Amino acid sequence: MAKATTTEEKNKGKASVKSAKPVRKGEGGTSTDGLHRALKVSPELAAVIGSGDVARADAVSKIWAYIRENNLQNPADKREILADDKLKKVFDKDKVTMFEMNKHLSRHLSNA
């Protein structure tokens, strides 16, 4: 028996794969899933990333930009963030790991 050579031949007789759940669209066609929903920023976080409503993904990107601009990663362990005065108000600690950062960040973001 010959081997199937095309993808179509390989998948012949198999059940079709369903795509992921569609993302809901808000007004103006913008995505309203959890990462893209506009959130209010606390005054402490606004001092770092700017004021106004922002999506969680954008807030994380802006925090990382701030960390890189101010050279706040520990040179010995790049997973650690050494907080300056502005970030201490957000993190409530002198240093956090990049894995803890989102936990601290979520306290400063609320539904718009």
Backbone as CSV, one residue per row, in Angstrom:
resi,resn,N_x,N_y,N_z,CA_x,CA_y,CA_z,C_x,C_y,C_z
1,MET,0.847,-1.190,0.000,0.000,0.000,0.000,0.884,1.243,0.000
2,ALA,0.572,2.217,-0.828,1.364,3.435,-0.974,1.061,4.400,0.169
3,LYS,2.085,5.173,0.559,1.910,6.179,1.606,1.156,7.381,1.065
4,ALA,0.365,8.024,1.938,-0.331,9.246,1.552,0.701,10.362,1.429
5,THR,0.625,11.114,0.371,1.642,12.130,0.125,1.175,13.544,0.371
6,THR,-0.084,13.810,0.268,-0.565,15.174,0.493,-1.311,15.240,1.814
7,THR,-1.417,16.442,2.322,-2.145,16.652,3.571,-3.591,16.225,3.423
8,GLU,-4.158,16.515,2.271,-5.549,16.150,2.025,-5.737,14.637,2.110
9,GLU,-4.792,13.881,1.537,-4.880,12.429,1.567,-4.664,11.904,2.987
10,LYS,-3.775,12.551,3.738,-3.495,12.112,5.109,-4.702,12.312,6.012
11,ASN,-5.433,13.400,5.791,-6.573,13.727,6.643,-7.883,13.132,6.154
12,LYS,-7.838,12.383,5.085,-9.046,11.795,4.521,-9.694,10.859,5.544
13,GLY,-10.960,11.065,5.790,-11.689,10.211,6.721,-11.607,10.673,8.170
14,LYS,-10.786,11.675,8.474,-10.680,12.175,9.842,-11.712,13.265,10.060
15,ALA,-12.137,13.419,11.318,-13.093,14.467,11.654,-12.430,15.825,11.472
16,SER,-13.199,16.805,11.061,-12.637,18.140,10.864,-12.320,18.768,12.220
17,VAL,-11.306,19.597,12.221,-10.875,20.265,13.441,-11.625,21.577,13.549
18,LYS,-12.230,21.802,14.717,-12.951,23.053,14.918,-11.966,24.123,15.359
19,SER,-12.228,25.336,14.921,-11.351,26.437,15.316,-11.688,26.869,16.729
20,ALA,-10.807,27.682,17.298,-10.999,28.174,18.659,-12.253,29.038,18.722
21,LYS,-12.735,29.252,19.932,-13.909,30.080,20.146,-13.654,31.475,19.576
22,PRO,-14.581,32.013,18.789,-14.343,33.326,18.193,-14.300,34.422,19.254
23,VAL,-13.508,35.436,18.983,-13.385,36.573,19.889,-14.572,37.492,19.674
24,ARG,-15.175,37.944,20.773,-16.286,38.880,20.646,-15.753,40.224,20.187
25,LYS,-16.546,40.919,19.433,-16.145,42.236,18.952,-16.990,43.299,19.623
26,GLY,-16.340,44.342,20.087,-17.034,45.467,20.696,-17.405,46.484,19.627
27,GLU,-17.800,47.662,20.068,-18.147,48.706,19.114,-16.908,49.099,18.324
28,GLY,-17.070,49.335,17.063,-15.948,49.729,16.226,-15.073,48.564,15.814
29,GLY,-15.505,47.318,16.084,-14.755,46.151,15.664,-13.562,45.824,16.537
30,THR,-13.443,46.444,17.701,-12.311,46.152,18.568,-12.579,44.896,19.368
31,SER,-11.530,44.190,19.708,-11.641,42.952,20.468,-11.983,43.268,21.917
32,THR,-12.829,42.445,22.534,-13.195,42.671,23.926,-12.838,41.473,24.791
33,ASP,-11.869,40.655,24.353,-11.463,39.550,25.197,-10.622,40.088,26.354
34,GLY,-10.241,39.254,27.283,-9.583,39.680,28.513,-8.315,40.483,28.343
35,LEU,-7.486,40.145,27.379,-6.223,40.868,27.206,-6.399,42.207,26.512
36,HIS,-7.486,42.385,25.778,-7.648,43.589,24.980,-8.725,44.540,25.491
37,ARG,-9.391,44.199,26.574,-10.434,45.043,27.145,-9.780,46.255,27.807
38,ALA,-10.323,47.427,27.596,-9.787,48.650,28.189,-10.020,48.637,29.696
39,LEU,-8.971,48.940,30.435,-9.031,48.951,31.899,-8.557,50.296,32.430
40,LYS,-9.087,50.685,33.585,-8.643,51.915,34.240,-7.313,51.654,34.935
41,VAL,-6.471,52.669,34.942,-5.129,52.568,35.512,-5.098,53.344,36.831
42,SER,-4.501,52.759,37.866,-4.368,53.439,39.151,-3.386,54.604,39.011
43,PRO,-3.443,55.576,39.916,-2.496,56.699,39.847,-1.033,56.249,39.955
44,GLU,-0.755,55.218,40.755,0.610,54.713,40.905,1.144,54.152,39.587
45,LEU,0.297,53.360,38.909,0.700,52.780,37.629,0.737,53.844,36.537
46,ALA,-0.173,54.817,36.602,-0.195,55.902,35.617,1.106,56.704,35.649
47,ALA,1.746,56.791,36.794,3.032,57.496,36.898,4.112,56.795,36.082
48,VAL,3.937,55.494,35.834,4.922,54.709,35.087,4.556,54.623,33.607
49,ILE,3.291,54.289,33.295,2.906,54.016,31.901,2.053,55.098,31.274
50,GLY,1.648,56.078,32.032,0.776,57.127,31.506,-0.666,56.882,31.904
51,SER,-1.463,57.930,31.854,-2.852,57.821,32.300,-3.757,57.437,31.142
52,GLY,-4.998,57.178,31.466,-5.987,56.780,30.468,-6.229,55.289,30.514
53,ASP,-7.293,54.872,29.845,-7.627,53.449,29.804,-6.630,52.723,28.911
54,VAL,-6.272,51.514,29.318,-5.280,50.742,28.579,-5.625,49.259,28.682
55,ALA,-5.320,48.502,27.651,-5.515,47.052,27.678,-4.414,46.418,28.516
56,ARG,-4.714,45.283,29.133,-3.732,44.594,29.977,-2.442,44.294,29.207
57,ALA,-2.567,43.827,27.986,-1.383,43.505,27.176,-0.545,44.753,26.916
58,ASP,-1.203,45.879,26.669,-0.477,47.130,26.444,0.198,47.616,27.724
59,ALA,-0.454,47.421,28.858,0.136,47.818,30.139,1.418,47.023,30.400
60,VAL,1.385,45.724,30.130,2.568,44.882,30.323,3.683,45.340,29.385
61,SER,3.354,45.635,28.142,4.351,46.101,27.178,4.976,47.415,27.625
62,LYS,4.151,48.331,28.125,4.661,49.629,28.575,5.535,49.480,29.820
63,ILE,5.166,48.569,30.720,5.999,48.319,31.910,7.362,47.805,31.474
64,TRP,7.381,46.844,30.535,8.656,46.308,30.058,9.486,47.377,29.361
65,ALA,8.849,48.257,28.619,9.584,49.352,27.975,10.222,50.252,29.030
66,TYR,9.469,50.546,30.094,9.983,51.374,31.193,11.167,50.681,31.876
67,ILE,11.031,49.378,32.103,12.102,48.610,32.757,13.370,48.651,31.912
68,ARG,13.243,48.468,30.614,14.420,48.474,29.728,15.038,49.867,29.614
69,GLU,14.181,50.901,29.492,14.685,52.274,29.366,15.484,52.692,30.590
70,ASN,15.065,52.217,31.755,15.707,52.619,33.006,16.675,51.570,33.534
71,ASN,16.961,50.542,32.724,17.934,49.505,33.080,17.644,48.907,34.463
72,LEU,16.417,48.419,34.637,15.977,47.928,35.947,16.011,46.413,36.083
73,GLN,16.508,45.705,35.069,16.657,44.256,35.215,17.967,43.967,35.931
74,ASN,17.944,42.991,36.824,19.145,42.572,37.536,20.116,41.986,36.510
75,PRO,21.339,42.538,36.403,22.284,42.019,35.400,22.674,40.558,35.651
76,ALA,22.675,40.135,36.899,23.047,38.760,37.234,21.908,37.777,36.959
77,ASP,20.667,38.247,37.059,19.499,37.397,36.847,18.438,38.231,36.124
78,LYS,18.359,38.108,34.821,17.468,38.938,34.008,15.987,38.723,34.330
79,ARG,15.665,37.664,35.076,14.272,37.430,35.466,13.831,38.365,36.583
80,GLU,14.789,38.991,37.269,14.481,39.885,38.385,14.402,41.329,37.929
81,ILE,13.415,42.030,38.464,13.243,43.455,38.189,13.542,44.207,39.472
82,LEU,14.485,45.125,39.403,14.868,45.946,40.543,14.062,47.233,40.477
83,ALA,13.138,47.409,41.401,12.187,48.518,41.342,12.836,49.838,41.734
84,ASP,12.554,50.871,40.943,12.936,52.222,41.327,11.781,52.789,42.161
85,ASP,11.832,54.077,42.480,10.802,54.663,43.344,9.394,54.534,42.762
86,LYS,9.248,54.739,41.446,7.918,54.636,40.824,7.403,53.202,40.849
87,LEU,8.268,52.236,40.537,7.828,50.832,40.506,7.603,50.262,41.898
88,LYS,8.290,50.791,42.910,8.053,50.325,44.284,6.608,50.583,44.692
89,LYS,6.031,51.681,44.202,4.633,51.986,44.518,3.678,51.009,43.837
90,VAL,4.081,50.459,42.707,3.255,49.494,41.987,3.447,48.096,42.566
91,PHE,4.713,47.699,42.794,5.024,46.341,43.235,4.974,46.163,44.754
92,ASP,5.109,47.236,45.518,5.173,47.189,46.990,6.378,46.395,47.481
93,LYS,7.414,46.260,46.644,8.633,45.528,46.988,9.812,46.184,46.273
94,ASP,11.016,45.880,46.748,12.220,46.401,46.101,12.562,45.655,44.830
95,LYS,12.224,44.363,44.773,12.472,43.590,43.564,11.431,42.487,43.442
96,VAL,11.092,42.183,42.197,10.131,41.114,41.896,10.664,40.336,40.702
97,THR,10.175,39.116,40.546,10.528,38.360,39.347,9.536,38.743,38.253
98,MET,9.922,38.477,37.019,9.016,38.805,35.911,7.742,37.975,35.981
99,PHE,7.794,36.849,36.680,6.610,35.997,36.819,5.630,36.574,37.838
100,GLU,6.138,37.305,38.840,5.286,37.943,39.846,4.692,39.250,39.343
101,MET,5.317,39.841,38.356,4.961,41.183,37.914,3.483,41.308,37.579
102,ASN,2.904,40.363,36.855,1.497,40.455,36.459,0.565,40.417,37.657
103,LYS,0.936,39.689,38.700,0.114,39.650,39.913,0.038,41.044,40.538
104,HIS,1.174,41.711,40.621,1.202,43.055,41.192,0.517,44.062,40.273
105,LEU,0.684,43.866,38.986,0.090,44.765,38.007,-1.432,44.699,38.042
106,SER,-1.996,43.538,38.258,-3.450,43.374,38.239,-4.136,44.164,39.346
107,ARG,-3.425,44.449,40.436,-4.022,45.250,41.510,-4.197,46.708,41.104
108,HIS,-3.508,47.117,40.043,-3.548,48.512,39.607,-4.360,48.712,38.333
109,LEU,-5.040,47.653,37.883,-5.910,47.734,36.719,-7.331,47.323,37.134
110,SER,-8.317,48.112,36.759,-9.705,47.776,37.097,-10.589,48.012,35.885
111,ASN,-11.769,47.425,35.905,-12.700,47.554,34.771,-13.067,49.016,34.541
112,ALA,-13.110,49.389,33.288,-13.424,50.775,32.918,-14.891,51.069,33.054
